[in-house]
């Protein structure tokens, strides 16, 4: 199977692997989780709901940015390959 076919059939999922080796990201993730937990301690239910909505919007925006970065990187790589001929 070609790389393009693997990508098509879901055998390659770039979004699952692009931060695997990023040590700084792995360091920051638990800190962020702890800080979010501290932030929400003692919140009344409506504030907790508001924070969850905020998190959902933030996640959606990050996902959109990742998709656009992937598309840009892919297009750039293809242009570079074309120019090498």
C-alpha positions in Angstrom: 0.0 0.0 0.0 1.3 3.5 -0.8 1.6 6.3 1.7 -1.3 8.1 0.1 -3.5 5.0 0.4 -2.5 4.6 4.0 -3.5 8.2 4.6 -6.8 7.6 2.8 -7.7 4.5 4.7 -6.8 6.0 8.0 -3.7 3.9 8.7 -1.8 7.1 9.1 -3.2 9.7 11.5 -0.8 12.7 11.6 -2.7 14.5 14.2 -2.1 11.6 16.6 1.7 11.6 16.2 3.0 15.1 15.6 3.6 15.9 19.2 4.8 12.4 20.4 8.4 13.4 20.6 7.8 16.9 22.0 9.2 16.9 25.5 8.1 20.4 26.3 4.5 19.6 25.3 4.5 16.6 27.6 5.8 18.7 30.5 3.2 21.4 30.0 0.1 19.2 29.6 -0.1 18.0 33.3 0.6 21.6 34.5 -2.2 22.9 32.4 -4.6 20.2 33.7 -3.6 20.9 37.3 -4.1 24.7 36.8 -7.5 24.2 35.2 -8.5 22.0 38.1 -7.4 24.7 40.6 -9.2 27.3 38.6 -12.5 25.5 38.6 -12.4 24.5 42.3 -15.3 26.0 44.2 -17.1 27.1 41.0 -20.9 27.3 41.1 -22.6 25.0 38.6 -23.2 27.8 36.1 -19.6 28.9 36.2 -18.5 25.3 35.7 -20.8 25.0 32.7 -19.4 28.3 31.3 -15.8 27.0 31.7 -16.7 23.8 29.9 -18.3 25.8 27.0 -15.1 27.9 26.9 -13.0 24.7 26.8 -15.1 23.3 23.9 -14.7 26.5 21.9 -11.0 26.6 22.5 -10.6 23.0 21.5 -12.6 23.6 18.3 -10.5 26.6 17.4 -7.3 24.6 18.0 -8.6 21.8 15.9 -9.4 24.3 13.0 -5.9 25.7 13.3 -4.3 22.3 13.2 -6.3 21.4 10.0 -5.2 24.6 8.3 -1.6 24.1 9.3 -1.7 20.5 7.9 -3.2 21.7 4.7 -0.6 24.5 4.4 2.3 22.1 5.1 1.0 19.6 2.6 0.6 22.2 -0.1 4.0 23.6 0.6 5.6 20.1 0.4 3.9 19.4 -2.9 5.1 22.8 -4.3 8.6 22.0 -3.2 8.5 18.5 -4.9 7.2 20.0 -8.1 10.0 22.6 -8.1 12.7 19.9 -7.7 12.0 18.5 -11.2 
